[in-house]
Amino acid sequence: MMTKTTTTRRSVLRGAAALAGSAAFPAPFVHAQERVTLRYLSTAVNQSPAIAEKASEDLGIDIEYIAVNTDEVPRRVITQPNSFDLVDSEYFSLPNLVPSGNMKGMDASRIDRIDQLATVISEGTVNGEQVGWDGTAPHEVLYLEGQDSTSFASSPTEWITLIPTTYNADTLGIRPDLIDKEITSWASLLDPDFAGKASILNIPSIGIMDAAMALEARGDLTYGDKGNMTREEIDATIAALIEAKRAGQFRAFWSNFQESVNLMASGEVVIQSMWSPAVTAVRTQGIPCVYQPLQEGYRAWASGFGLPRTIEGRKEDAAYEFINWFLSGWAGAHLSKQGYYPAVLDTAKEYMEPYEWAYWYEGAEAEQDIMAPDGRLLEEAGATRDGGSYEERMGSVACWNAVMDENQYMVRKWNEFIAA
């Protein structure tokens, strides 16, 4: 894995972007000469029928979604690289995926906006300031030594592992109408006042990081790297979780989007690990739900498009066409209205109303009602986004989702916690 130092990619990729200019699509996009279907592998939460429909309309490319759970995405890449044409995978999976040899390095010269990627992804910075790099920060695993390389490059190259689709700064979701105290810290996840009303994510590699944020905030433990714990740190974390579980702290352990929505919407749970679109889904039911900013910062994640080593010919051309379309703005604006952030901010802004951009990105009060992508009311005029502006939220990242060196040991210990 790369050393945790910042290296600008602009000098390297500027040349690649210039080459790409000659192949860039004019606006509007033209339909592909030969209609093609791309099999798109990802979790269901990263699949949008509206994006597939719009891509088909603009490009003449049909998207066939293959929805699997978080753990199944990398498993498919490693064991069935012929079963998909495009994968939307999290960056934290790359230390497992790249050594398999089943990922094909993406040619930066074929990505029109390669030099416009958000710096939090390409450099680990926001407005020139470094964010937290615990875990697997995307810029550490963004480059390959060559197209067929099975190891990461230690400095920017023209071969890219994943082209970003979405990313976000995750925190705890709360029901403010059912909580009578101020929530300012991750430690609240383990607050006995919420015994039987708290929930944690049951995806081991992510759930244990939420637990680490809470335990470190409470003063129980200090980690060297929350995203790459030692066995001793794993043991201490799991022991503390088992103690909390036996004391009745947790109402449930959710493993998919809809479970988290149901727990919060029903009021069974008032504080829990949560994802941004799940908060959106609760709010559009008219139920108060806050994605609470916390003083210790956020646990961040990022997903991106990757290609299987088996793709070639018209399918490969279509994949690049779709990715370039995805970065051109419409998809980014659509995803922004779910609370996600896209790879290229400027193009997304072009497809959003000024009041929408001000609400989602600038931390401003909504001048008009804010609507969800499906047209339902999300926020009334006068509301502000939880956590504030893009700079405030992404600039406060403390750690990134990761797969630890001791992952197998960690999963075994996590399963002991769930079974305890």
N, C-alpha and C positions, 0 to 999 in steps of 0.2 A: 504494500500500500504506500501511497505517496507520503512524503514527509509533510507535516503540517506547516507549510510556508506558503505565502501568497505569491503567485506568479501571474502577471498579467497575460491574457491570451490575445490582446488586441493586435500586437505586432505580428503574431503568428497567423491569426485568422483574418486579418485585414486583406492579406493577399488571397486567401481562399475565398473570401466574400467577393472580391473583385472578379475572380474567375466565375463565381456563381452568377454575377450580374448578367452575363451574356445569356444564361439559361433561365433567368428569372421570368416568372409568369407575368404577363401584362394584366391589368385589371380592366374588366372582370376576367376571372379565370375562364379558359376555354375547355370544353369537354375533351377528354382523352379520345384519341382516334379509335381505340378499341376498348369497348366497355369491359371492365374487369371487376372482380369481387375480391376484396381483401378480408381475410379472416383475422379479426382483431381480438387478441387475447388480453384479458385484464380482469380485475374485480368488477362486480356489477356497479359499484359506486362510481367508477371511472368511465362508465359507458352511458352515452346520452343519445337517445333516439333522435333528438332534434339535430344534433351534430351530424349523425349519419345521414339524415334526410337532406340537410343543407349541402353536405359534401357530394351526395348523389346528384343534386340539382346543379351545383356549380361545376363539378368535375366529370360527371358521368362515371364515377367510381362508386360501387356499392360496398357498404361496410356490413360484414357479417360478424356480429358480436359473439364471442365465446366467453361466457361469464363463469369465473371460478373464484374460490376464496383466496385470501392473501397468500397462504402457504402453498397453494396449488400452482400459482403463477410461475415461481422459479422451478418447481418440480416439472412442469410441462416443458419449460425451456431446456432443462437438462436431459429429460428422458424422451421428449417427443418434439424435436425441433421441426419436423415436417408437418405438424398439426396446426400451424398458424403462419401468417404472413407478416404480422406486425404485433409486437407485444408492448403493452403499457405497463412497465414494471417500476418498482421503487428503486432508487439509487442504492439503498442499503443492501439490496440483493446482489449487486454486481460482484462483490468479492467471492460469491459462490458461483455466479453465472459465467463470468469471463474465463476462469480457468477451465471450464468445461469444453471450451472451443466451439460452443454452439451459437455464439453471438458474432455477428458480422459487423466489423467496425464501419461506422457511417462516414461517408465522404463529406467533409465540411464544405468542399467546393460545390456540392450539390444542394446545400441549404442556403436559401436566399438571405435569411436574416441571422446568420450565424454570429455576426458581430454585434447583434442587438440583444443577445440573451441577458437577462437580469444578472447583475453582478453577484447577487447572493448565491446564485447557482454556479456561475463561472469562476468566481474569485473568492467567495465566502465573505463578502463585504456588502454593506449597505451605506451608501453615501460616503464611501472611502473608509468606513470604520469596520473593523473586523467583528463579526458576530461569533457566538460560541461554536466551537468545532468538535466538541465531544461527539462520539458516535461516528457515523460515516457522512461527512459533509460532502455534498455533490461534487464540488470542484476537485476533491481528492481522487475521484474515480471517473472523471469526465473524459479523460484521454487515453488512447491506446498507442502502443509503439508502432503498430501497423494494422492493416485491415483485418488480418487473421491472427493478431496477437492474442495470447492468453494471459497477458499481464498488463498492468496499467503503466502509462508513461509518467515520468516524474516531472515533466514540464509540458506545456501545450504542444499539441501536434495537430495534423489535419484529419485525424481519425478519432471519431467521437463514439462513446459507448451508447449514450442515450440522449436524444433531443428532448428537452423538458416539455411536458404536457401541462402539469399543474404542480403546485406546491403550496404549503401553508404553515402557519405557526399554530400548533395545537395546544390546547389548555383544558381546563375542566369546565364542563357544563354544569349550570346550577339552575334550580327553580327558585327565583328570588321571592315569589309569593308564598313559598313554603319554608323559607329560611328567615330566622329573626336575628341574624348576626351578620356582620360584615365579613366577606371572604376576600382575603388579600394574599393568601399563601397556599402553595401546594400541600402544606401540612394539613389543611382542612379535610383532605381526602381521608385522613386517618383520625379526625377529630371525633372523640367518643360521643359528642352531641349529635352526631349523624349516624350512630350505630343502627344498623338495620336499614339505613336509607342511603348507603353509598354503594357504588359499583365501580369495578375496574375492568379494563379491557382484557379479555382472555385470548390474546395473541401474544405468546410468551415474549418475543423479542421487543415488543412495544409496551406491553403491560408492565414488564419489569422496570422499564425506564420511567414510566409514570410513578411506579412505587419508589424508585430511587429519588426522583424529584421530591416526593413527599417526605421520605425519610431524611434526606439531607436537609430539607427545609425545617424539619422538626428538630434537627440537631443530633439525630441518632447516629448517622454515618457521614463520612466524607469520602467521596469517591475520587480515584485518580482519573477515570474516564467512565462516565455512566453508561456509555455505549460499548464499552469493552472491559467489563468487570473481571477481576481476578476471581478464582474459586472462593477465596475467603470472603470477598465482597458479595458474591452470589449467595453463599451460605448465610451471611448475616442478613441480607435482604429478605431471603425466603423465610428465615426464622422469624423476622419481624412481621411478615405478612401472615404467617400461620398463627402467630400470637393474636394479631388483630382479627383474623377470621374466627378463631375460637372464642374471642370476646364478643362476637356478633356484629362486627363492623360492616360486613358486606351483605347486601340484599341479593346480589346476583353478580355473575361474571358473563359479560356479553361478548359475542364473537362476530357479530355482523351488524351492519348499519341499522336494519329495522328493529332489532332487539334493543339497541340503545335508544331509538326513538320511542318505542313502546314503554320502556321503563320510565323515561322522563315524562312523557305525555300523561301516563297514568298516575303519576305522583308516587309510585312505589319507591322511586329513587329521587333524591333531591340534589345530589352531587355525584359526578362520575366522570371518568374518562369519556371524551366525546370528540366527534368529528364535525367540522363546520357545516356540511350539508345536513347533518342530523339535527343540529340546532335550528337550521332553516326549516326543516320539516316539522319540528315541534311548533315553531312560531307561526307557520302558515295554518296551523290548526287553531290559532287564536289563543295559544297557551304561552304564558311567559316563560322564556328560557334565555339565559345569558351565557355567552362564551366568555368566561370571566378572566380578565387580565390579572396576572399574579406577579408578585414582586420578584420572584426568582427567575422569571422569564418563561419562554415557551419551549416545548419539544417540537421540532420541525421535521418535515418530511418533504420529499420531492419525488415525483414520478416522471418517466420519460418514455418516448418511443424508441424501441430497439428493433433490429432486424435479425432473423434467424440466418445462420450460415448457409441454409439451403435455398434462400430466395435468389432469383435471378431473372433476367429478361424483362418481359412486360410487367410482371408482378413487382419487380424491384423498382422499375420506373414509376409505377402507380403509387408505390409506397412513398417515394420521394415527393411526388405530386401532392399526395394527401398531407404529408407532413408540412410542406411549404404552405399549403392552403390553411392548415391548422394554425400556423404562426402568423397568418395574414390579418387576423383581427376578429372575425366573426365568432369563432370558437372561443377565443380568449375573453371576449365580452360576455358571451353566454355563461361561461364558467365563473367569471367574476361575480355574477349575480347570484351564485350559490355560496359565495364567500371564499372561493379559491383565488389563487393568483396564477396568471399565465406566464409563459416564458418571455414573451415580448410585450412589454407594457404599452408602448406607444401605439401599436396597431390596435390593441384592445380598446384603448381610449377613443379611437376614431369611430368605433361602433357603439359607444355609450353616450347617453345624454350627459351634458355637463353636470347636472345635479346628481346623476348616478355616479359619475366618476368622483365627484367631490365627497359623496357619502362613503363609497367603498374604499377610496384610496387616500383621501386627504383628511379624513377624520372630521369632516364638516357636518353640520346639521343638514338633514335632508330638506331641501326646499320644496319637494313634492313627495307624495307617498312613494315608497320603495316597493317594487313588485318583484316577486320571485320569478325565475325563468318560466314557470308554468302559468304566470299571469295572476297568481293569488297575491293578496296583500301580505307583505313581509314586515314592513315598518311604516308607521304613519309619519307624515311630514313633521319635522322637528327632532326626530330621533338621530342618534349618532351611532356609528359602528362600535361594537364591543372591542376595546383595545385601541381604538383610534386609527391613526393613519398607517399606511404601508410601512413608512420608516419607523414608526413606533413599534409596530408588531414584529416585522421581520428583523428590525434592528435589535430586538430583545430576545433573539433566539439563544437558548442556553445549550441545547444539544440537538442532535439529529438521530432519527431512527437508524438502527444498525443491526448487523449480525455479528455477534461477539466471536472472538477466537475460541472461547469456551462455550460455544453455542449448544452443543449436544449435552454437555453437563448442565447448562442453564435450563434447557427445556426439561430435562429429567427432574431437576429440583422444582421447577415451576409446576410440573404435573403433581408433584408431592404436595405442593400448596393447594392446588385445586381439589385434590382428593382428601386433604386433611379434614 
